[in-house]
Amino acid sequence: MNKAIIGRKLGMTQLFTPEGKVIPVTVIEAGPCPVVQVKTLERDGYSAVKLGFSEVEEKKLNKPEAGLFKKTGIAPQKVLKEFKLDGADSMAVGTVITCDTFVAGDKVDVSGVSKGHGYTGVIKRWNNHRLKETHGVGPVHREVGSMGANSSPSRVFKGKKMAGQYGHENVTILNLEVVKVDKERNAILVKGAVPGPVKSIVYIRNSVKA
C-alpha cells in the first residue's frame, strides 16, 4: 500500500552515525493528518483520499470546506491535499495518519513550493557569466548579452533563458531517504534538503521511482 502525509518544514540539522559519519537531514513536522474525504471509482470516477493538516478556526474556511467538515464532524483543517493511494477505497473518513506510517529506510518523494527570489537577472537565475569588463562593453555588465537574432529570424526564440521570476514554483525531490521517525514529536527526518522556506507546507509520499 502506498503511503502519504502532509507536513511542515522546520529546518535542517545533522545526525551522527555510530561510525562518526555526518548525515545532513531536514526536520519535517508530519501529521497528524485526518482522512477528510474518500473518493471512490463508482462515485467520483477515480480512487483517492483527501487528507487534512493543521487545525484552523472555522471562520477562516470558505463555505464548501466548512460544509465538508460539518458533515464529517472533523475539526477544520487549514491544508487539504488529495493523494491517489492503493487501497484508498478501503480507508474510512476520520482515520488519522501519523508520522509512524513511515519508518527509517523508506524512500520518499517530497513536494513543496520553492523559495521565491522575485524578479532576478540571468546571472542569478541561470548562472550566466558576466560580460567582459573591458572598454566598449558597458555600461551594463550583468545583462543577458546578444540574443542571437539577425535579419532572419528577426525575433527571439521562445524559451530563451532571460531575466524573470525566479523560484516560487512547485518542486519535487525524488528518492530521499527517511533517516529517523520521532512519533513523540510528530517528526520525520529526511536525508538532504527539501523544497521551500522554513515553516512551508510539504507533501511526502513513498517514492514512485525507487
Secondary structure, 3 states (H helix, E strand, C coil): CCCEEEEEEEEEEEEECCCCCEEEEEEEEECCEEEEEEECHHHHCCCEEEEEEEECCHHHCCHHHHHHHHHHCCCCEEEEEEECCCCHHHCCCCCEECHHHCCCCCEEEEEEECCEEEEECHHHHHCCCCCCCCCCCCCCCCCCCCCCCCCCCCCCCCCCCCCEEEECCEEEEEEEEEEEEECCCCEEEEECCCCCCCCCEEEEEECCCC
